[in-house]
C-alpha cells in the first residue's frame, strides 16, 4: 500500500509539473505574440553609415578609480591633429585603427547589432553604442581605460567621416 501511495504521489507531482510547464509556455507564447519594435533600420543605418575612414575630433574619458578621486581626461581636436586617431571600417566587416604620431595600428573585425558596434581584435573585444549626428559619429562605451581590472570608465569619442 505504501508503494502505491508513493507511486500515486509521484504521478500527481509529474502531472502538476507538466501542467505548470504547459501554462508557462502558453503564457510565454501569448506575451510574445505582440509585435516587437522593428530596429532593423538602426542596424541597417549603422551597417551602411560606418564603412569608410573616421577621424577622431574629440575624446572624453571619465575615469573612476577606486584608489583615487574620479577624473576626466579630454583630448581636443588640436591634440588629435598632432596625434591622430583614425578608424577605417571596410564593408567586409574588417577594420583597422591607426593612432599616434608613430602610426601604431591594430586590426580586427566589426559587426553591428541595433545601435551597438562590436569590434573584435585578437586580444580584446570592444562594444560601443553609436549615434550619428550631422557628419559625426558618437561612440560611447564603458571600458577599463585605467587598467585597474574594472570596466568602469566612461568613454565618449567624437569621430568625423573623411
LOZA-924758 format. One record per residue: x, y, z of N, C-alpha, C in turn; residue number from 1; residue in three letters. Coordinates in Angstrom, 2 decimals. Layout:
      n.u      n.v      n.w     ca.u     ca.v     ca.w      c.u      c.v      c.w    n  res
        X        Y        Z        X        Y        Z        X        Y        Z  NUM  ala
...
This chain:
      n.u      n.v      n.w     ca.u     ca.v     ca.w      c.u      c.v      c.w    n  res
     0.81    -1.19     0.00     0.00     0.00     0.00     0.86     1.27     0.00    1  unk
     1.96     1.21     0.75     2.87     2.36     0.83     3.48     2.65    -0.54    2  unk
     3.86     1.61    -1.29     4.44     1.79    -2.61     3.42     2.40    -3.56    3  unk
     2.14     2.02    -3.41     1.08     2.58    -4.24     0.91     4.07    -3.98    4  unk
     0.95     4.47    -2.71     0.82     5.89    -2.37     2.00     6.68    -2.93    5  unk
     3.21     6.14    -2.82     4.40     6.81    -3.33     4.31     6.95    -4.84    6  unk
     3.89     5.88    -5.52     3.75     5.91    -6.97     2.67     6.91    -7.38    7  unk
     1.55     6.93    -6.65     0.47     7.88    -6.94     0.95     9.32    -6.75    8  unk
     1.66     9.60    -5.65     2.16    10.95    -5.38     3.18    11.38    -6.46    9  unk
     4.02    10.44    -6.90     5.00    10.74    -7.95     4.28    11.09    -9.25   10  unk
     3.22    10.35    -9.56     2.45    10.61   -10.77     1.74    11.97   -10.69   11  unk
     1.17    12.29    -9.55     0.49    13.57    -9.36     1.49    14.72    -9.48   12  unk
     2.67    14.56    -8.87     3.71    15.59    -8.93     4.13    15.84   -10.37   13  unk
     4.30    14.76   -11.13     4.68    14.91   -12.53     3.59    15.58   -13.35   14  unk
     2.34    15.26   -13.07     1.23    15.89   -13.78     1.16    17.38   -13.46   15  unk
     1.35    17.74   -12.21     1.32    19.15   -11.82     2.48    19.90   -12.47   16  unk
     3.67    19.29   -12.45     4.83    19.93   -13.07     4.62    20.10   -14.57   17  unk
     4.06    19.10   -15.22     3.78    19.18   -16.65     2.75    20.25   -16.95   18  unk
     1.72    20.34   -16.11     0.70    21.37   -16.28     1.30    22.77   -16.11   19  unk
     2.15    22.94   -15.09     2.80    24.24   -14.87     3.69    24.62   -16.05   20  unk
     4.41    23.65   -16.60     5.26    23.90   -17.76     4.40    24.30   -18.96   21  unk
     3.28    23.59   -19.15     2.38    23.92   -20.26     1.83    25.34   -20.13   22  unk
     1.38    25.69   -18.93     0.82    27.03   -18.70     1.90    28.09   -18.91   23  unk
     3.12    27.83   -18.43     4.22    28.78   -18.62     4.51    29.00   -20.09   24  unk
     4.57    27.93   -20.85     4.81    28.05   -22.30     3.67    28.78   -22.99   25  unk
     2.45    28.52   -22.56     1.29    29.20   -23.14     1.36    30.70   -22.86   26  unk
     1.67    31.08   -21.63     1.80    32.50   -21.27     2.91    33.14   -22.07   27  unk
     4.04    32.45   -22.21     5.17    32.98   -22.98     4.78    33.19   -24.43   28  unk
     4.08    32.24   -25.02     3.66    32.38   -26.42     2.70    33.54   -26.61   29  unk
     1.75    33.69   -25.68     0.78    34.78   -25.79     1.47    36.12   -25.61   30  unk
     2.41    36.22   -24.65     3.06    37.50   -24.41     4.02    37.87   -25.53   31  unk
     4.56    36.89   -26.23     5.49    37.18   -27.32     4.79    37.36   -28.65   32  unk
     3.48    37.13   -28.70     2.80    37.21   -29.99     2.57    38.64   -30.44   33  unk
     2.75    39.62   -29.55     2.63    41.03   -29.94     3.75    41.40   -30.89   34  unk
     3.62    42.51   -31.52     4.65    42.92   -32.46     5.80    43.58   -31.70   35  unk
     6.97    43.10   -31.95     8.18    43.68   -31.35     8.58    44.91   -32.14   36  unk
     9.21    45.87   -31.47     9.65    47.05   -32.22    10.65    46.66   -33.30   37  unk
    10.53    47.29   -34.43    11.41    46.99   -35.56    12.64    47.90   -35.50   38  unk
    13.78    47.32   -35.11    15.03    48.06   -35.03    15.93    47.78   -36.22   39  unk
    15.40    47.13   -37.25    16.24    46.77   -38.39    16.79    48.01   -39.09   40  unk
    16.06    49.13   -39.05    16.55    50.34   -39.71    17.76    50.90   -38.98   41  unk
    17.84    50.71   -37.65    19.00    51.19   -36.89    20.22    50.37   -37.29   42  unk
    20.08    49.03   -37.30    21.19    48.17   -37.69    21.61    48.47   -39.11   43  unk
    20.63    48.61   -40.01    20.95    48.91   -41.40    21.68    50.24   -41.49   44  unk
    21.23    51.23   -40.71    21.88    52.54   -40.75    23.33    52.43   -40.28   45  unk
    23.57    51.70   -39.21    24.93    51.53   -38.70    25.78    50.76   -39.72   46  unk
    25.24    49.70   -40.27    25.97    48.91   -41.28    26.28    49.76   -42.51   47  unk
    25.35    50.63   -42.90    25.52    51.44   -44.11    26.39    52.67   -43.88   48  unk
    26.25    53.32   -42.73    26.97    54.56   -42.45    28.42    54.34   -42.03   49  unk
    28.71    53.24   -41.40    30.02    53.04   -40.79    31.18    52.85   -41.77   50  unk
    31.02    52.11   -42.87    32.17    51.91   -43.75    32.79    53.23   -44.22   51  unk
    34.12    53.26   -44.16    34.87    54.45   -44.53    35.88    54.79   -43.46   52  unk
    36.52    55.96   -43.63    37.53    56.42   -42.68    36.92    57.43   -41.73   53  unk
    37.14    57.24   -40.44    36.63    58.12   -39.40    37.81    58.64   -38.58   54  unk
    37.93    59.96   -38.48    39.00    60.61   -37.73    38.44    61.17   -36.43   55  unk
    39.13    60.88   -35.32    38.70    61.39   -34.01    38.86    62.90   -33.96   56  unk
    37.83    63.58   -33.48    37.88    65.04   -33.32    37.70    65.45   -31.86   57  unk
    37.39    64.52   -31.02    37.26    64.81   -29.60    37.00    63.55   -28.81   58  unk
    37.72    63.37   -27.71    37.55    62.20   -26.87    37.47    62.66   -25.42   59  unk
    36.49    62.14   -24.70    36.35    62.40   -23.28    36.26    61.06   -22.56   60  unk
    37.07    60.90   -21.52    37.05    59.68   -20.74    36.92    60.07   -19.28   61  unk
    35.84    59.60   -18.66    35.63    59.83   -17.23    36.13    58.58   -16.51   62  unk
    37.24    58.73   -15.78    37.90    57.60   -15.13    37.43    57.51   -13.68   63  unk
    36.91    56.35   -13.33    36.51    56.07   -11.96    37.55    55.12   -11.38   64  unk
    38.28    55.58   -10.40    39.35    54.79    -9.81    39.04    54.57    -8.34   65  unk
    39.14    53.33    -7.90    38.85    53.04    -6.50    39.92    53.58    -5.57   66  unk
    41.13    53.83    -6.05    42.23    54.30    -5.20    42.36    55.81    -5.20   67  unk
    41.85    56.48    -6.21    41.99    57.94    -6.30    40.64    58.55    -6.65   68  unk
    40.59    59.86    -6.62    39.35    60.55    -7.00    39.08    60.37    -8.48   69  unk
    37.81    60.42    -8.85    37.44    60.32   -10.26    38.04    61.50   -11.01   70  unk
    38.42    61.25   -12.24    39.00    62.31   -13.06    38.48    62.20   -14.49   71  unk
    38.55    63.31   -15.20    38.10    63.34   -16.59    39.27    63.73   -17.47   72  unk
    39.50    62.91   -18.48    40.56    63.16   -19.46    39.89    63.62   -20.75   73  unk
    40.32    64.76   -21.26    39.76    65.26   -22.51    40.89    65.45   -23.52   74  unk
    40.66    64.91   -24.72    41.61    65.07   -25.81    40.89    65.90   -26.87   75  unk
    41.42    67.09   -27.12    40.73    68.01   -28.02    41.18    67.83   -29.47   76  unk
    40.53    68.57   -30.36    40.79    68.45   -31.79    42.22    68.86   -32.16   77  unk
    42.77    69.87   -31.49    44.15    70.30   -31.78    45.14    69.19   -31.47   78  unk
    44.97    68.53   -30.35    45.86    67.41   -29.98    45.69    66.25   -30.96   79  unk
    44.45    66.01   -31.37    44.19    64.90   -32.29    44.67    65.18   -33.70   80  unk
    44.94    66.45   -34.04    45.57    66.75   -35.33    47.05    66.38   -35.28   81  unk
    47.68    66.59   -34.13    49.10    66.25   -33.98    49.29    64.75   -33.83   82  unk
    48.41    64.12   -33.09    48.49    62.67   -32.84    47.14    62.07   -33.23   83  unk
    46.92    61.89   -34.52    45.58    61.50   -34.99    45.21    60.07   -34.61   84  unk
    43.91    59.87   -34.47    43.33    58.54   -34.29    42.38    58.34   -35.46   85  unk
    42.60    57.31   -36.23    41.82    57.04   -37.44    41.28    55.62   -37.36   86  unk
    39.99    55.47   -37.56    39.35    54.16   -37.64    38.86    53.99   -39.07   87  unk
    39.26    52.88   -39.70    38.84    52.57   -41.07    38.00    51.30   -41.06   88  unk
    36.72    51.44   -41.41    35.80    50.31   -41.44    35.57    49.90   -42.89   89  unk
    35.81    48.63   -43.19    35.59    48.12   -44.53    34.20    47.49   -44.61   90  unk
    33.65    47.41   -45.82    32.33    46.80   -45.99    32.34    45.31   -45.70   91  unk
    33.48    44.66   -45.75    33.58    43.23   -45.44    33.72    42.96   -43.96   92  unk
    33.34    43.92   -43.11    33.37    43.80   -41.66    34.77    43.63   -41.08   93  unk
    35.74    44.21   -41.72    37.09    44.29   -41.16    37.37    45.75   -40.85   94  unk
    38.25    45.98   -39.88    38.62    47.36   -39.58    40.09    47.45   -39.21   95  unk
    40.57    48.68   -39.27    41.95    48.98   -38.89    41.93    50.29   -38.12   96  unk
    42.66    50.34   -37.01    42.81    51.60   -36.28    44.27    52.03   -36.38   97  unk
    44.46    53.31   -36.56    45.79    53.90   -36.60    45.79    55.04   -35.59   98  unk
    46.80    55.05   -34.72    46.81    56.10   -33.70    48.22    56.61   -33.43   99  unk
    48.26    57.87   -33.02    49.51    58.49   -32.62    50.36    58.94   -33.80  100  unk
    51.37    59.71   -33.47    52.28    60.23   -34.50    53.09    59.11   -35.13  101  unk
    53.30    58.01   -34.38    54.10    56.90   -34.90    53.29    55.95   -35.78  102  unk
    51.96    56.11   -35.83    51.12    55.30   -36.71    50.87    53.89   -36.21  103  unk
    50.83    53.68   -34.90    50.54    52.37   -34.34    49.21    51.86   -34.88  104  unk
    49.20    50.59   -35.34    47.98    50.04   -35.93    47.53    48.79   -35.22  105  unk
    46.22    48.58   -35.25    45.63    47.31   -34.84    44.54    46.98   -35.84  106  unk
    44.24    45.71   -35.95    43.24    45.24   -36.92    42.27    44.30   -36.24  107  unk
    41.09    44.20   -36.82    40.09    43.30   -36.28    38.88    43.20   -37.19  108  unk
    37.81    42.65   -36.63    36.55    42.54   -37.36    35.49    43.32   -36.58  109  unk
    34.46    43.77   -37.27    33.39    44.52   -36.64    32.04    43.99   -37.09  110  unk
    31.03    44.25   -36.26    29.66    43.91   -36.63    28.72    44.84   -35.88  111  unk
    27.54    45.05   -36.43    26.55    45.94   -35.83    25.36    45.12   -35.36  112  unk
    24.89    45.44   -34.15    23.70    44.85   -33.57    22.85    46.00   -33.04  113  unk
    21.81    46.34   -33.79    20.98    47.50   -33.46    21.86    48.75   -33.48  114  unk
    21.98    49.46   -32.37    22.83    50.66   -32.33    24.20    50.37   -31.72  115  unk
    24.53    49.09   -31.57    25.77    48.68   -30.91    26.77    48.16   -31.92  116  unk
    27.98    48.68   -31.82    29.09    48.25   -32.66    30.00    47.36   -31.84  117  unk
    30.30    46.18   -32.36    31.21    45.26   -31.70    32.49    45.22   -32.54  118  unk
    33.62    45.50   -31.89    34.93    45.47   -32.55    35.76    44.39   -31.86  119  unk
    36.20    43.40   -32.64    36.90    42.25   -32.08    38.32    42.21   -32.64  120  unk
    39.29    42.21   -31.73    40.71    42.06   -32.06    41.19    40.75   -31.45  121  unk
    42.38    40.29   -31.83    42.84    39.01   -31.28    42.87    38.95   -29.74  122  unk
    43.17    40.05   -29.07    43.28    40.01   -27.61    42.26    40.86   -26.87  123  unk
    41.32    41.45   -27.60    40.35    42.33   -26.95    39.07    42.43   -27.78  124  unk
    37.97    42.70   -27.08    36.69    42.96   -27.72    36.14    44.26   -27.14  125  unk
    35.69    45.15   -28.03    35.15    46.43   -27.61    33.71    46.54   -28.08  126  unk
    32.89    47.19   -27.29    31.49    47.36   -27.62    31.12    48.83   -27.42  127  unk
    30.62    49.46   -28.48    30.26    50.87   -28.46    28.81    51.04   -28.87  128  unk
    28.12    51.96   -28.23    26.81    52.41   -28.71    27.11    53.60   -29.60  129  unk
    26.60    53.56   -30.83    26.95    54.58   -31.83    25.71    55.37   -32.22  130  unk
    25.88    56.70   -32.22    24.84    57.61   -32.69    25.45    58.51   -33.75  131  unk
    24.68    58.80   -34.78    25.14    59.70   -35.83    24.46    61.04   -35.66  132  unk
    25.27    62.10   -35.69    24.75    63.47   -35.58    25.48    64.31   -36.62  133  unk
    24.72    64.84   -37.56    25.30    65.61   -38.66    26.34    64.74   -39.37  134  unk
    27.58    65.21   -39.43    28.64    64.44   -40.11    29.53    63.72   -39.12  135  unk
    29.06    63.59   -37.87    29.87    62.94   -36.84    29.19    61.67   -36.35  136  unk
    30.03    60.77   -35.84    29.55    59.58   -35.15    30.05    59.69   -33.71  137  unk
    29.16    59.44   -32.77    29.49    59.47   -31.36    29.55    58.02   -30.88  138  unk
    30.72    57.61   -30.39    30.95    56.26   -29.88    30.98    56.33   -28.36  139  unk
    30.11    55.58   -27.70    30.07    55.55   -26.23    30.32    54.13   -25.75  140  unk
    31.13    54.02   -24.67    31.43    52.71   -24.11    31.82    52.84   -22.65  141  unk
    31.70    51.75   -21.94    32.24    51.64   -20.59    33.40    50.66   -20.70  142  unk
    34.61    51.15   -20.41    35.84    50.38   -20.61    36.70    50.36   -19.35  143  unk
    37.73    49.57   -19.39    38.76    49.60   -18.34    39.92    50.43   -18.89  144  unk
    39.73    51.73   -18.98    40.72    52.62   -19.56    41.98    52.70   -18.71  145  unk
    41.80    52.72   -17.39    42.94    52.91   -16.49    43.64    51.61   -16.11  146  unk
    43.17    50.47   -16.60    43.85    49.20   -16.37    43.76    48.68   -14.94  147  unk
    42.71    49.09   -14.20    42.59    48.63   -12.82    41.79    47.33   -12.70  148  unk
    41.43    46.74   -13.84    40.69    45.47   -13.83    39.19    45.64   -13.77  149  unk
    38.70    46.86   -13.70    37.26    47.14   -13.64    36.84    47.94   -14.88  150  unk
    35.84    47.45   -15.59    35.29    48.19   -16.73    34.32    49.23   -16.18  151  unk
    34.88    50.34   -15.65    34.06    51.36   -15.00    34.39    52.78   -15.48  152  unk
    35.09    52.88   -16.61    35.48    54.18   -17.14    34.62    54.49   -18.37  153  unk
    34.01    55.68   -18.38    33.10    56.06   -19.47    33.86    56.78   -20.58  154  unk
    33.74    56.24   -21.79    34.42    56.76   -22.98    33.37    57.35   -23.92  155  unk
    33.64    58.56   -24.41    32.82    59.17   -25.45    33.79    59.71   -26.50  156  unk
    33.72    59.14   -27.69    34.58    59.58   -28.79    33.76    60.17   -29.92  157  unk
    34.15    61.35   -30.35    33.52    62.00   -31.50    34.42    61.81   -32.71  158  unk
    33.87    61.24   -33.77    34.64    60.97   -34.98    33.92    61.59   -36.16  159  unk
    34.69    62.10   -37.11    34.15    62.71   -38.31    34.59    61.88   -39.51  160  unk
    33.66    61.63   -40.41    33.97    60.83   -41.60    34.77    61.66   -42.58  161  unk
    35.83    61.07   -43.12    36.69    61.76   -44.10    36.17    61.55   -45.50  162  unk
